[in-house]
Amino acid sequence: MSRKKGFSLVELLIVLAVMAALIATITPVALNAIKKSKATQVAQNLKTLASAIENAAYVNGVNDNHVLKAGTTTPIVLSDLGRDIDPEKYGVWYTGTSNKPGEFEVLIFYKGTDVDAKLVNQTMPNATDTKPNEFDSIAGNNQLGSKSLPNTKEGIFYTLTFSVY
C-alpha cells in the first residue's frame, strides 16, 4: 500500500483550528498590554510636565503677571518642558494664587480619547478624568500647549500646587 506525500485535508484543518484558537487566546492579552502601555506613557508624560513646570518656575522665576519664563523675558512654551509631547493632546494651565505670593496652581491634562483614565490612575493615583472647576476661570495667557481646556469628562487631569520663593 503506497501513501501520497503531503498533508491530508483533515490534518491541515486541524492545524488551522489550533492556530486560530491560539490567536484568539493571545489577541486580548496583546491588546490589553497595548492599552496599559499607552496609559503608562500618558501618566509618565503628565509626571514629566509636572516636574518640568515646577523646575522651570524655580530656575527661571516668574514675572509680575504670574507668567512662567523661559529666560529673562520670554514666556515658557510646552515644547521647552518635555520631548515628544504633542501640544494638541497635552496642555498645562496655571495661575498664581491669591493665598500666598509665588504660589501656583497648575492643571496638566491629556485630552486624547484613546486612553482609559482608570489605567492611568493605576500608575498615577492623583490623575482623574474630571476637570476641577476652579480652572474654568484661568486667564488665557497662562497656558502652555492646548488653547482650550477640555470639557469635564474629555480628558485626564492632574493638578498640583507649588510655591516659588
MDTraj code that builds the backbone (N, CA, C; nanometers):
import mdtraj as md
import numpy as np

residues = "MET SER ARG LYS LYS GLY PHE SER LEU VAL GLU LEU LEU ILE VAL LEU ALA VAL MET ALA ALA LEU ILE ALA THR ILE THR PRO VAL ALA LEU ASN ALA ILE LYS LYS SER LYS ALA THR GLN VAL ALA GLN ASN LEU LYS THR LEU ALA SER ALA ILE GLU ASN ALA ALA TYR VAL ASN GLY VAL ASN ASP ASN HIS VAL LEU LYS ALA GLY THR THR THR PRO ILE VAL LEU SER ASP LEU GLY ARG ASP ILE ASP PRO GLU LYS TYR GLY VAL TRP TYR THR GLY THR SER ASN LYS PRO GLY GLU PHE GLU VAL LEU ILE PHE TYR LYS GLY THR ASP VAL ASP ALA LYS LEU VAL ASN GLN THR MET PRO ASN ALA THR ASP THR LYS PRO ASN GLU PHE ASP SER ILE ALA GLY ASN ASN GLN LEU GLY SER LYS SER LEU PRO ASN THR LYS GLU GLY ILE PHE TYR THR LEU THR PHE SER VAL TYR".split()
xyz = np.array([
    [0.0835, -0.1149, 0.0000],
    [0.0000, 0.0000, 0.0000],
    [0.0900, 0.1238, 0.0000],
    [0.0684, 0.2107, -0.0956],
    [0.1510, 0.3310, -0.1061],
    [0.0706, 0.4535, -0.0616],
    [0.1393, 0.5400, 0.0033],
    [0.0748, 0.6604, 0.0544],
    [0.1344, 0.7819, -0.0167],
    [0.0500, 0.8796, -0.0454],
    [0.0975, 1.0009, -0.1118],
    [0.1703, 1.0884, -0.0101],
    [0.2673, 1.1644, -0.0594],
    [0.3399, 1.2569, 0.0266],
    [0.2540, 1.3814, 0.0481],
    [0.2696, 1.4442, 0.1660],
    [0.1958, 1.5679, 0.1934],
    [0.0943, 1.5474, 0.3039],
    [0.0186, 1.6528, 0.3319],
    [-0.0818, 1.6503, 0.4377],
    [-0.2187, 1.6214, 0.3793],
    [-0.2989, 1.5576, 0.4602],
    [-0.4376, 1.5370, 0.4182],
    [-0.5170, 1.6627, 0.4544],
    [-0.6343, 1.6731, 0.4004],
    [-0.7197, 1.7886, 0.4266],
    [-0.7558, 1.7968, 0.5752],
    [-0.7796, 1.6838, 0.6391],
    [-0.8149, 1.6806, 0.7809],
    [-0.6982, 1.7314, 0.8651],
    [-0.5779, 1.6873, 0.8343],
    [-0.4611, 1.7338, 0.9093],
    [-0.4418, 1.8845, 0.8943],
    [-0.4590, 1.9342, 0.7767],
    [-0.4455, 2.0767, 0.7517],
    [-0.5512, 2.1568, 0.8280],
    [-0.6737, 2.1092, 0.8307],
    [-0.7806, 2.1775, 0.9032],
    [-0.7558, 2.1760, 1.0540],
    [-0.7011, 2.0664, 1.1044],
    [-0.6702, 2.0587, 1.2469],
    [-0.5622, 2.1606, 1.2838],
    [-0.4595, 2.1717, 1.2029],
    [-0.3529, 2.2683, 1.2280],
    [-0.4083, 2.4104, 1.2239],
    [-0.4928, 2.4404, 1.1266],
    [-0.5528, 2.5737, 1.1172],
    [-0.6428, 2.6036, 1.2371],
    [-0.7166, 2.5048, 1.2845],
    [-0.8031, 2.5248, 1.4007],
    [-0.7205, 2.5529, 1.5263],
    [-0.6101, 2.4815, 1.5425],
    [-0.5225, 2.5054, 1.6581],
    [-0.4626, 2.6451, 1.6512],
    [-0.4180, 2.6859, 1.5328],
    [-0.3617, 2.8206, 1.5172],
    [-0.4671, 2.9280, 1.5455],
    [-0.5890, 2.9091, 1.4989],
    [-0.6965, 3.0052, 1.5242],
    [-0.7274, 3.0147, 1.6733],
    [-0.7254, 2.9017, 1.7426],
    [-0.7504, 2.9021, 1.8869],
    [-0.6393, 2.9769, 1.9604],
    [-0.5151, 2.9575, 1.9212],
    [-0.4040, 3.0283, 1.9841],
    [-0.4120, 3.1789, 1.9600],
    [-0.4453, 3.2177, 1.8383],
    [-0.4575, 3.3607, 1.8070],
    [-0.5723, 3.4228, 1.8855],
    [-0.6836, 3.3526, 1.8957],
    [-0.7982, 3.4039, 1.9708],
    [-0.7660, 3.4179, 2.1191],
    [-0.6786, 3.3351, 2.1704],
    [-0.6393, 3.3413, 2.3102],
    [-0.5403, 3.4551, 2.3352],
    [-0.4490, 3.4777, 2.2452],
    [-0.3419, 3.5747, 2.2648],
    [-0.3851, 3.7174, 2.2312],
    [-0.4760, 3.7369, 2.1387],
    [-0.5145, 3.8709, 2.0942],
    [-0.5638, 3.9612, 2.2072],
    [-0.6565, 3.9192, 2.2942],
    [-0.6989, 4.0094, 2.4026],
    [-0.5848, 4.0457, 2.4976],
    [-0.4958, 3.9543, 2.5215],
    [-0.3815, 3.9820, 2.6092],
    [-0.2922, 4.0881, 2.5454],
    [-0.2676, 4.0754, 2.4172],
    [-0.1829, 4.1728, 2.3474],
    [-0.2494, 4.3101, 2.3434],
    [-0.3784, 4.3150, 2.3173],
    [-0.4492, 4.4427, 2.3138],
    [-0.4510, 4.5091, 2.4507],
    [-0.4671, 4.4300, 2.5561],
    [-0.4639, 4.4840, 2.6919],
    [-0.3260, 4.5405, 2.7240],
    [-0.2225, 4.4742, 2.6807],
    [-0.0858, 4.5235, 2.7039],
    [-0.0625, 4.6552, 2.6303],
    [-0.1181, 4.6687, 2.5121],
    [-0.1043, 4.7935, 2.4365],
    [-0.1769, 4.9068, 2.5080],
    [-0.2981, 4.8799, 2.5590],
    [-0.3736, 4.9817, 2.6327],
    [-0.2988, 5.0253, 2.7582],
    [-0.2422, 4.9292, 2.8311],
    [-0.1684, 4.9620, 2.9533],
    [-0.0417, 5.0411, 2.9229],
    [0.0252, 5.0069, 2.8144],
    [0.1478, 5.0803, 2.7811],
    [0.1157, 5.2240, 2.7408],
    [0.0061, 5.2472, 2.6691],
    [-0.0341, 5.3834, 2.6330],
    [-0.0719, 5.4628, 2.7583],
    [-0.1440, 5.3990, 2.8507],
    [-0.1815, 5.4658, 2.9758],
    [-0.0575, 5.4999, 3.0585],
    [0.0397, 5.4116, 3.0611],
    [0.1639, 5.4372, 3.1330],
    [0.2401, 5.5523, 3.0680],
    [0.2395, 5.5578, 2.9370],
    [0.3057, 5.6670, 2.8661],
    [0.2397, 5.8012, 2.9001],
    [0.1073, 5.8050, 2.9023],
    [0.0361, 5.9284, 2.9364],
    [0.0671, 5.9691, 3.0805],
    [0.0634, 5.8734, 3.1725],
    [0.0942, 5.9037, 3.3126],
    [0.2364, 5.9575, 3.3263],
    [0.3299, 5.8975, 3.2570],
    [0.4683, 5.9430, 3.2634],
    [0.4827, 6.0837, 3.2057],
    [0.4115, 6.1125, 3.0968],
    [0.4171, 6.2467, 3.0389],
    [0.3559, 6.3506, 3.1331],
    [0.2478, 6.3144, 3.2022],
    [0.1888, 6.4061, 3.3000],
    [0.2876, 6.4348, 3.4134],
    [0.3553, 6.3301, 3.4604],
    [0.4559, 6.3483, 3.5661],
    [0.5728, 6.4330, 3.5166],
    [0.6156, 6.4086, 3.3937],
    [0.7251, 6.4857, 3.3354],
    [0.6891, 6.6326, 3.3265],
    [0.5675, 6.6612, 3.2784],
    [0.5239, 6.8004, 3.2676],
    [0.5140, 6.8667, 3.4047],
    [0.4631, 6.7929, 3.5036],
    [0.4517, 6.8482, 3.6387],
    [0.5892, 6.8841, 3.6942],
    [0.6810, 6.7926, 3.6826],
    [0.8160, 6.8170, 3.7325],
    [0.8839, 6.9292, 3.6544],
    [0.8664, 6.9305, 3.5234],
    [0.9332, 7.0303, 3.4402],
    [0.8804, 7.1711, 3.4651],
    [0.7498, 7.1847, 3.4823],
    [0.6956, 7.3195, 3.5054],
    [0.7378, 7.3714, 3.6420],
    [0.7429, 7.2842, 3.7391],
    [0.7883, 7.3255, 3.8719],
    [0.9363, 7.3653, 3.8675],
    [1.0170, 7.2850, 3.8007],
    [1.1596, 7.3170, 3.7876],
    [1.1804, 7.4467, 3.7106],
    [1.1030, 7.4675, 3.6039],
    [1.1159, 7.5906, 3.5256],
    [1.0826, 7.7124, 3.6099],
    [0.9821, 7.7011, 3.6932],
    [0.9456, 7.8137, 3.7802],
    [1.0557, 7.8413, 3.8818],
    [1.1151, 7.7364, 3.9369],
    [1.2225, 7.7556, 4.0354],
    [1.3473, 7.8159, 3.9712],
    [1.3827, 7.7656, 3.8551],
    [1.5072, 7.8073, 3.7917],
    [1.4942, 7.9453, 3.7274],
    [1.3856, 7.9686, 3.6522],
    [1.3731, 8.0906, 3.5737],
    [1.2897, 8.1993, 3.6400],
    [1.2128, 8.1630, 3.7390],
    [1.1303, 8.2620, 3.8062],
    [1.0031, 8.2924, 3.7294],
    [0.9320, 8.3913, 3.7772],
    [0.8060, 8.4323, 3.7164],
    [0.8073, 8.5838, 3.7045],
    [0.7207, 8.6370, 3.6177],
    [0.7129, 8.7824, 3.6103],
    [0.5980, 8.8324, 3.6975],
    [0.5735, 8.9609, 3.6941],
    [0.4725, 9.0201, 3.7824],
    [0.3308, 8.9723, 3.7533],
    [0.3066, 8.9246, 3.6322],
    [0.1734, 8.8748, 3.5951],
    [0.1593, 8.7253, 3.6178],
    [0.2472, 8.6670, 3.6954],
    [0.2476, 8.5224, 3.7219],
    [0.2647, 8.4397, 3.5939],
    [0.3422, 8.4895, 3.4999],
    [0.3702, 8.4144, 3.3783],
    [0.5074, 8.3507, 3.3946],
    [0.5129, 8.2200, 3.3757],
    [0.6404, 8.1493, 3.3874],
    [0.7287, 8.1862, 3.2698],
    [0.8584, 8.2030, 3.2964],
    [0.9501, 8.2494, 3.1940],
    [1.0491, 8.1391, 3.1565],
    [1.0903, 8.1418, 3.0300],
    [1.1946, 8.0505, 2.9839],
    [1.3314, 8.1112, 3.0083],
    [1.3396, 8.2390, 3.0108],
    [1.4646, 8.3097, 3.0362],
    [1.4308, 8.4391, 3.1064],
    [1.4941, 8.5459, 3.0664],
    [1.4696, 8.6720, 3.1350],
    [1.3383, 8.7368, 3.0920],
    [1.3009, 8.7248, 2.9654],
    [1.1790, 8.7928, 2.9194],
    [1.0813, 8.7019, 2.8471],
    [1.1271, 8.5947, 2.7888],
    [1.0380, 8.5134, 2.7050],
    [0.9573, 8.4160, 2.7905],
    [0.8264, 8.4033, 2.7619],
    [0.7467, 8.3055, 2.8356],
    [0.7834, 8.1630, 2.7935],
    [0.7631, 8.0716, 2.8827],
    [0.7948, 7.9312, 2.8551],
    [0.6870, 7.8713, 2.7645],
    [0.7254, 7.7763, 2.6823],
    [0.6309, 7.7069, 2.5945],
    [0.6360, 7.5579, 2.6250],
    [0.5318, 7.4865, 2.5862],
    [0.5195, 7.3438, 2.6191],
    [0.6370, 7.2621, 2.5671],
    [0.6864, 7.2947, 2.4482],
    [0.7977, 7.2172, 2.3917],
    [0.9266, 7.2328, 2.4728],
    [0.9342, 7.3365, 2.5576],
    [1.0508, 7.3526, 2.6453],
    [1.0469, 7.2548, 2.7620],
    [0.9306, 7.1996, 2.7919],
    [0.9133, 7.1185, 2.9126],
    [0.9355, 6.9692, 2.8921],
    [0.9174, 6.9195, 2.7722],
    [0.9334, 6.7759, 2.7513],
    [0.9435, 6.7407, 2.6049],
    [1.0084, 6.6319, 2.5795],
    [1.0248, 6.5834, 2.4443],
    [0.9080, 6.4955, 2.4051],
    [0.8699, 6.4967, 2.2809],
    [0.7658, 6.4083, 2.2263],
    [0.6320, 6.4270, 2.2955],
    [0.6020, 6.5485, 2.3395],
    [0.4727, 6.5781, 2.3999],
    [0.3954, 6.6628, 2.3000],
    [0.2874, 6.6070, 2.2478],
    [0.2075, 6.6713, 2.1440],
    [0.1238, 6.7839, 2.2053],
    [0.1455, 6.9100, 2.1642],
    [0.0684, 7.0195, 2.2221],
    [-0.0795, 7.0154, 2.1849],
    [-0.1152, 6.9338, 2.0882],
    [-0.2571, 6.9178, 2.0550],
    [-0.3277, 6.8279, 2.1560],
    [-0.2535, 6.7388, 2.2209],
    [-0.3135, 6.6452, 2.3159],
    [-0.2831, 6.6787, 2.4611],
    [-0.1705, 6.7438, 2.4855],
    [-0.1316, 6.7789, 2.6220],
    [-0.1420, 6.9299, 2.6400],
    [-0.1649, 6.9687, 2.7617],
    [-0.1691, 7.1107, 2.7908],
    [-0.1411, 7.1352, 2.9374],
    [-0.0953, 7.2550, 2.9663],
    [-0.0701, 7.2983, 3.1036],
    [-0.1347, 7.4356, 3.1183],
    [-0.2194, 7.4495, 3.2175],
    [-0.2775, 7.5793, 3.2525],
    [-0.2384, 7.6060, 3.3967],
    [-0.2044, 7.7282, 3.4252],
    [-0.1614, 7.7592, 3.5609],
    [-0.2077, 7.8982, 3.5997],
    [-0.2090, 7.9226, 3.7275],
    [-0.2437, 8.0540, 3.7794],
    [-0.1741, 8.0756, 3.9124],
    [-0.1402, 8.2001, 3.9363],
    [-0.0897, 8.2364, 4.0679],
    [-0.2070, 8.2481, 4.1631],
    [-0.1891, 8.2018, 4.2827],
    [-0.2987, 8.2076, 4.3795],
    [-0.2935, 8.3393, 4.4552],
    [-0.4054, 8.3760, 4.5110],
    [-0.4093, 8.4979, 4.5926],
    [-0.3753, 8.4665, 4.7384],
    [-0.3638, 8.3372, 4.7702],
    [-0.3345, 8.2979, 4.9084],
    [-0.1951, 8.3398, 4.9516],
    [-0.0970, 8.3100, 4.8694],
    [0.0419, 8.3405, 4.9023],
    [0.1104, 8.3927, 4.7768],
    [0.1959, 8.4924, 4.7896],
    [0.2725, 8.5353, 4.6723],
    [0.3653, 8.4227, 4.6280],
    [0.3738, 8.4018, 4.4989],
    [0.4608, 8.2983, 4.4452],
    [0.4019, 8.1594, 4.4448],
    [0.2789, 8.1430, 4.4926],
    [0.2159, 8.0106, 4.4911],
    [0.1387, 7.9928, 4.3603],
    [0.1523, 7.8754, 4.3010],
    [0.0877, 7.8460, 4.1741],
    [-0.0007, 7.7226, 4.1858],
    [-0.1135, 7.7275, 4.1189],
    [-0.1975, 7.6098, 4.0977],
    [-0.1833, 7.5727, 3.9511],
    [-0.1582, 7.4474, 3.9254],
    [-0.1302, 7.4024, 3.7897],
    [-0.2235, 7.2874, 3.7547],
    [-0.2794, 7.2936, 3.6346],
    [-0.3611, 7.1856, 3.5799],
    [-0.2894, 7.1327, 3.4571],
    [-0.2526, 7.0068, 3.4611],
    [-0.1881, 6.9411, 3.3481],
    [-0.2878, 6.8393, 3.2960],
    [-0.3070, 6.8371, 3.1648],
    [-0.4091, 6.7473, 3.1124],
    [-0.3680, 6.6831, 2.9812],
    [-0.4310, 6.5695, 2.9575],
    [-0.4203, 6.4959, 2.8319],
    [-0.5611, 6.4891, 2.7764],
    [-0.5821, 6.5396, 2.6558],
    [-0.7178, 6.5411, 2.6044],
    [-0.7406, 6.4446, 2.4893],
    [-0.6647, 6.3371, 2.4855],
    [-0.6922, 6.2313, 2.3903],
    [-0.8004, 6.1387, 2.4455],
    [-0.8717, 6.0749, 2.3563],
    [-0.9777, 5.9835, 2.3994],
    [-0.9350, 5.8377, 2.3861],
    [-0.8106, 5.8148, 2.3550],
    [-0.7626, 5.6796, 2.3288],
    [-0.7044, 5.6109, 2.4513],
    [-0.7178, 5.6714, 2.5688],
    [-0.6597, 5.6147, 2.6902],
    [-0.7669, 5.6048, 2.7966],
    [-0.7674, 5.4929, 2.8679],
    [-0.8615, 5.4721, 2.9771],
    [-0.8059, 5.5398, 3.1033],
    [-0.8830, 5.6315, 3.1592],
    [-0.8379, 5.7061, 3.2771],
    [-0.8128, 5.6145, 3.3963],
    [-0.8862, 5.5043, 3.4063],
    [-0.8657, 5.4117, 3.5182],
    [-0.7275, 5.3466, 3.5103],
    [-0.6814, 5.3190, 3.3893],
    [-0.5480, 5.2611, 3.3741],
    [-0.4400, 5.3639, 3.4083],
    [-0.4616, 5.4892, 3.3708],
    [-0.3666, 5.5947, 3.4070],
    [-0.3651, 5.6107, 3.5585],
    [-0.4827, 5.6033, 3.6195],
    [-0.4949, 5.6196, 3.7639],
    [-0.4224, 5.5100, 3.8410],
    [-0.4065, 5.3917, 3.7825],
    [-0.3316, 5.2846, 3.8475],
    [-0.1838, 5.3230, 3.8608],
    [-0.1314, 5.3918, 3.7601],
    [0.0083, 5.4342, 3.7626],
    [0.0253, 5.5654, 3.8382],
    [-0.0712, 5.6517, 3.8254],
    [-0.0647, 5.7855, 3.8837],
    [-0.1945, 5.8116, 3.9593],
    [-0.2005, 5.7762, 4.0878],
    [-0.3267, 5.7799, 4.1622],
    [-0.3939, 5.9170, 4.1698],
    [-0.3188, 6.0262, 4.1571],
    [-0.3794, 6.1590, 4.1657],
    [-0.4423, 6.2057, 4.0351],
    [-0.4224, 6.1323, 3.9271],
    [-0.4833, 6.1691, 3.7995],
    [-0.6308, 6.1311, 3.8015],
    [-0.7123, 6.2133, 3.7379],
    [-0.8559, 6.1900, 3.7373],
    [-0.9135, 6.2211, 3.5999],
    [-1.0336, 6.1742, 3.5748],
    [-1.0986, 6.2047, 3.4471],
    [-1.1974, 6.3199, 3.4598],
    [-1.1971, 6.3894, 3.5731],
    [-1.2866, 6.5018, 3.5953],
    [-1.2063, 6.6293, 3.6152],
    [-1.2378, 6.7296, 3.5359],
    [-1.1669, 6.8565, 3.5449],
    [-1.2110, 6.9329, 3.6688],
    [-1.1156, 6.9847, 3.7469],
    [-1.1519, 7.0680, 3.8622],
    [-1.2169, 7.1986, 3.8148],
    [-1.3243, 7.2408, 3.8793],
    [-1.3999, 7.3585, 3.8369],
    [-1.3216, 7.4884, 3.8516],
    [-1.2278, 7.4947, 3.9448],
    [-1.1577, 7.6207, 3.9678],
    [-1.0702, 7.6636, 3.8507],
    [-1.0480, 7.5763, 3.7547],
    [-0.9642, 7.6116, 3.6404],
    [-1.0444, 7.6679, 3.5237],
    [-1.1752, 7.6786, 3.5371],
    [-1.2565, 7.7348, 3.4294],
    [-1.2317, 7.8833, 3.4080],
    [-1.1813, 7.9520, 3.5090],
    [-1.1667, 8.0974, 3.5001],
    [-1.0215, 8.1432, 3.4827],
    [-0.9315, 8.0529, 3.4484],
    [-0.7907, 8.0908, 3.4320],
    [-0.7759, 8.1799, 3.3094],
    [-0.6962, 8.2829, 3.3231],
    [-0.6723, 8.3741, 3.2116],
    [-0.6023, 8.3013, 3.0977],
    [-0.6320, 8.3418, 2.9748],
    [-0.5806, 8.2748, 2.8559],
    [-0.4313, 8.2831, 2.8369],
    [-0.3619, 8.3791, 2.9015],
    [-0.2178, 8.3882, 2.8785],
    [-0.1383, 8.2922, 2.9653],
    [-0.2020, 8.2248, 3.0552],
    [-0.1312, 8.1301, 3.1420],
    [-0.1558, 7.9872, 3.0968],
    [-0.1253, 7.9613, 2.9735],
    [-0.1445, 7.8275, 2.9192],
    [-0.0212, 7.7880, 2.8399],
    [0.0039, 7.6613, 2.8391],
    [0.1131, 7.6059, 2.7597],
    [0.0543, 7.4919, 2.6790],
    [0.0678, 7.4960, 2.5496],
    [0.0128, 7.3891, 2.4666],
    [-0.1278, 7.4201, 2.4224],
    [-0.2212, 7.3378, 2.4588],
    [-0.3590, 7.3467, 2.4127],
    [-0.4195, 7.4842, 2.4394],
    [-0.4916, 7.5370, 2.3404],
    [-0.5522, 7.6694, 2.3521],
    [-0.6840, 7.6680, 2.4289],
    [-0.7374, 7.5510, 2.4532],
    [-0.8639, 7.5430, 2.5266],
    [-0.8593, 7.4274, 2.6246],
    [-0.9311, 7.4457, 2.7328],
    [-0.9424, 7.3380, 2.8311],
    [-1.0407, 7.2347, 2.7802],
    [-1.0149, 7.1070, 2.8052],
    [-1.1116, 7.0048, 2.7669],
    [-1.2389, 7.0169, 2.8505],
    [-1.3466, 6.9594, 2.8005],
    [-1.4696, 6.9539, 2.8793],
    [-1.4472, 6.8664, 3.0016],
    [-1.5430, 6.8659, 3.0909],
    [-1.5288, 6.7985, 3.2201],
    [-1.4885, 6.6524, 3.2075],
    [-1.5482, 6.5768, 3.1168],
    [-1.5174, 6.4336, 3.1050],
    [-1.4463, 6.4029, 2.9730],
    [-1.3611, 6.4935, 2.9284],
    [-1.2998, 6.4783, 2.7976],
    [-1.1506, 6.4483, 2.8036],
    [-1.0973, 6.4248, 2.9195],
    [-0.9544, 6.4036, 2.9262],
    [-0.9115, 6.3437, 3.0582],
    [-0.7811, 6.3511, 3.0807],
    [-0.7217, 6.3048, 3.2057],
    [-0.6511, 6.4256, 3.2657],
    [-0.6799, 6.4527, 3.3921],
    [-0.6356, 6.5751, 3.4564],
    [-0.5476, 6.5447, 3.5776],
    [-0.4477, 6.6287, 3.5952],
    [-0.3588, 6.6182, 3.7108],
    [-0.3327, 6.7597, 3.7612],
    [-0.3537, 6.7815, 3.8883],
    [-0.3333, 6.9147, 3.9450],
    [-0.2220, 6.9106, 4.0492],
    [-0.1539, 7.0242, 4.0624],
    [-0.0543, 7.0378, 4.1667],
    [-0.0442, 7.1837, 4.2073],
    [0.0047, 7.2059, 4.3254],
    [0.0270, 7.3398, 4.3791],
    [0.1711, 7.3450, 4.4287],
    [0.2404, 7.4544, 4.3950],
    [0.3763, 7.4722, 4.4442],
    [0.4031, 7.6202, 4.4647],
    [0.5069, 7.6503, 4.5394],
    [0.5442, 7.7891, 4.5664],
    [0.6831, 7.8172, 4.5140],
    [0.6998, 7.9347, 4.4548],
    [0.8291, 7.9813, 4.4078],
    [0.8746, 8.0911, 4.5026],
    [0.9902, 8.0720, 4.5633],
    [1.0412, 8.1689, 4.6594],
    [1.1376, 8.2638, 4.5954],
])
top = md.Topology()
chain = top.add_chain()
for i, resn in enumerate(residues, 1):
    res = top.add_residue(resn, chain, resSeq=i)
    for name in ("N", "CA", "C"):
        top.add_atom(name, md.element.get_by_symbol(name[0]), res)
traj = md.Trajectory(xyz[None], top)
